Amino acid sequence: MLKIIKIEENLMKKIIVSLCFLKILSSAVELNEIQSFEAQFIQTLTSQNEQILYEGEIYIQAPSNALWRYTKPIPKDIYIQESISIIYEPKLQQAIITNIQENLNILSLIQQAKKIDKNTYEAKVAGVIYTILVQDGIPKEITFIDALENKIHIVFKNIKLNTLKNENIFDFNPGSDIDIIYN
């Protein structure tokens, strides 16, 4: 059980780094100064020839708000606000609040992003190589291998730029029945 929790915790850290990288890459490829990014996503985690498929929606708003809303295989929301992440699991009625400190220097991400070819960018952060595929200047996919040798591939679809209307979507308002864990 502890190993599963550690794998999921490590995955969440990588997702957070990927999210920050996606935000910065959007600026790096001059996407008309994106202020918000919305999309559906499919995330595939491959580990020792086994695959886990996740689906959901992502919302990003400059300068530092993000929400990953997982719908499959189980509902889970990951809020990112400034230097805090909140992982909310409705079925467990709990939320884990964590300070984000590890390898999230946005300037470093910008400086390390290198154009490989017309549609491919790459950066190495904390020993992890992130490959970002763009189409018409819009990020469509992110692929990386985490510290546990899991391959993570995220595909974005139905992308909307600069159309986010509900800024309250980034507010986490737990009910009194939710256990809050500070990590």
C-alpha positions as CSV (number, residue, x, y, z in Angstrom):
1,M,0.0,0.0,0.0
2,L,2.8,2.4,0.9
3,K,4.4,1.7,-2.5
4,I,1.2,2.6,-4.3
5,I,0.8,5.8,-2.4
6,K,4.5,6.7,-3.1
7,I,4.0,6.0,-6.9
8,E,0.9,8.1,-6.9
9,E,2.6,10.9,-5.0
10,N,5.5,10.8,-7.4
11,L,3.2,10.9,-10.3
12,M,1.3,13.9,-9.0
13,K,4.6,15.8,-8.6
14,K,5.5,15.0,-12.2
15,I,2.1,16.1,-13.3
16,I,2.5,19.4,-11.5
17,V,5.9,19.9,-13.1
18,S,4.4,19.1,-16.5
19,L,1.6,21.5,-16.0
20,C,4.1,24.3,-15.2
21,F,6.1,23.4,-18.2
22,L,3.1,23.4,-20.4
23,K,2.2,26.9,-19.2
24,I,5.7,28.1,-19.9
25,L,6.1,26.4,-23.2
26,S,2.9,28.1,-24.4
27,S,4.7,31.4,-23.8
28,A,7.9,30.1,-25.3
29,V,6.3,29.2,-28.6
30,E,4.6,32.7,-28.7
31,L,1.0,31.5,-28.6
32,N,-0.4,35.0,-28.6
33,E,0.1,35.5,-24.9
34,I,-2.2,32.7,-23.6
35,Q,-4.0,33.7,-20.5
36,S,-6.0,30.5,-20.2
37,F,-5.9,27.0,-21.5
38,E,-8.8,24.4,-21.3
39,A,-8.8,20.9,-22.7
40,Q,-9.9,17.4,-22.3
41,F,-7.0,15.0,-21.7
42,I,-6.2,11.3,-21.9
43,Q,-3.2,10.3,-19.8
44,T,-1.5,6.9,-20.2
45,L,0.8,5.6,-17.5
46,T,2.9,2.6,-18.7
47,S,4.7,0.6,-16.1
48,Q,6.3,-2.8,-16.8
49,N,4.1,-3.4,-19.8
50,E,0.9,-2.5,-17.8
51,Q,-1.1,0.5,-18.7
52,I,-3.4,2.7,-16.7
53,L,-5.6,5.1,-18.6
54,Y,-6.8,8.4,-17.0
55,E,-9.2,10.8,-18.5
56,G,-10.4,14.3,-17.5
57,E,-10.2,18.0,-18.1
58,I,-7.6,20.6,-17.5
59,Y,-8.0,24.3,-16.8
60,I,-5.1,26.7,-16.6
61,Q,-5.2,30.4,-15.9
62,A,-2.2,32.8,-15.9
63,P,-0.2,33.4,-13.9
64,S,-0.4,30.3,-11.6
65,N,-3.8,28.6,-11.3
66,A,-4.5,25.2,-12.6
67,L,-7.0,22.4,-12.1
68,W,-6.7,18.8,-13.4
69,R,-10.1,17.2,-13.1
70,Y,-9.8,13.5,-13.4
71,T,-13.0,11.7,-14.3
72,K,-11.7,8.1,-15.1
73,P,-10.9,5.6,-13.7
74,I,-11.9,7.4,-10.4
75,P,-12.8,11.1,-9.9
76,K,-10.0,13.2,-8.5
77,D,-9.2,16.9,-8.7
78,I,-5.7,18.4,-8.5
79,Y,-5.8,22.1,-7.7
80,I,-2.6,24.2,-8.1
81,Q,-2.6,27.7,-6.7
82,E,0.7,29.6,-6.5
83,S,3.0,27.3,-4.5
84,I,0.3,24.9,-3.1
85,S,-1.3,21.8,-4.6
86,I,-4.5,20.2,-3.3
87,I,-5.3,16.7,-4.3
88,Y,-9.0,16.1,-3.6
89,E,-10.4,12.6,-3.8
90,P,-14.2,12.7,-3.4
91,K,-14.7,9.0,-3.0
92,L,-12.3,9.0,0.0
93,Q,-13.8,12.3,1.2
94,Q,-10.3,13.7,1.7
95,A,-8.0,16.4,0.4
96,I,-4.2,16.4,0.7
97,I,-2.6,19.9,0.8
98,T,1.1,20.2,-0.1
99,N,3.6,23.0,-0.6
100,I,5.2,22.8,-4.1
101,Q,8.9,23.4,-3.9
102,E,10.6,20.8,-6.0
103,N,12.0,21.9,-9.3
104,L,9.4,24.4,-10.3
105,N,11.6,27.3,-11.3
106,I,9.7,28.6,-14.2
107,L,12.7,30.6,-15.6
108,S,14.7,27.3,-15.7
109,L,11.9,25.6,-17.6
110,I,11.8,28.4,-20.2
111,Q,15.6,28.4,-20.6
112,Q,15.8,24.7,-20.9
113,A,13.0,24.2,-23.5
114,K,14.7,23.6,-26.8
115,K,13.1,23.3,-30.2
116,I,14.0,19.9,-31.6
117,D,12.1,20.3,-34.9
118,K,9.0,22.2,-36.2
119,N,6.6,20.5,-33.8
120,T,8.8,19.1,-31.0
121,Y,10.2,20.8,-27.9
122,E,12.2,19.2,-25.2
123,A,13.4,20.1,-21.7
124,K,15.3,18.3,-19.0
125,V,14.2,19.1,-15.4
126,A,15.4,17.3,-12.3
127,G,16.7,14.5,-14.5
128,V,13.4,14.0,-16.3
129,I,13.2,14.7,-20.1
130,Y,9.9,16.2,-21.2
131,T,8.9,16.0,-24.9
132,I,6.2,18.4,-26.0
133,L,4.5,18.0,-29.4
134,V,2.8,21.1,-30.8
135,Q,0.5,21.5,-33.7
136,D,0.0,25.0,-35.2
137,G,1.8,26.3,-32.2
138,I,-0.6,24.7,-29.6
139,P,0.7,22.1,-27.2
140,K,-1.0,18.8,-28.0
141,E,1.0,16.1,-26.2
142,I,3.5,15.7,-23.3
143,T,5.6,12.6,-22.8
144,F,8.1,11.8,-20.1
145,I,9.5,9.0,-18.0
146,D,9.3,9.5,-14.2
147,A,11.8,8.5,-11.5
148,L,10.1,5.2,-11.1
149,E,10.5,4.4,-14.8
150,N,6.9,4.9,-15.6
151,K,6.2,6.4,-19.0
152,I,3.6,9.1,-18.9
153,H,1.9,10.3,-22.1
154,I,-0.7,13.1,-22.0
155,V,-2.8,14.0,-25.1
156,F,-4.9,17.1,-25.1
157,K,-8.0,17.5,-27.3
158,N,-10.8,20.0,-27.7
159,I,-8.4,22.8,-26.7
160,K,-9.7,26.3,-25.9
161,L,-7.4,29.2,-25.5
162,N,-8.2,32.4,-23.7
163,T,-11.9,31.5,-23.2
164,L,-12.0,30.7,-19.5
165,K,-14.9,32.5,-17.9
166,N,-15.3,30.9,-14.5
167,E,-12.3,32.0,-12.4
168,N,-14.0,30.4,-9.3
169,I,-13.2,27.0,-10.8
170,F,-9.8,27.2,-9.1
171,D,-11.2,27.7,-5.6
172,F,-11.3,24.6,-3.4
173,N,-14.2,24.8,-1.0
174,P,-14.4,21.5,0.9
175,G,-17.5,20.6,2.9
176,S,-17.3,19.9,6.6
177,D,-17.3,16.2,5.9
178,I,-14.0,16.3,4.0
179,D,-10.8,15.2,5.9
180,I,-8.0,17.7,5.2
181,I,-4.4,16.3,5.4
182,Y,-1.5,18.7,5.4
183,N,1.6,17.1,3.9
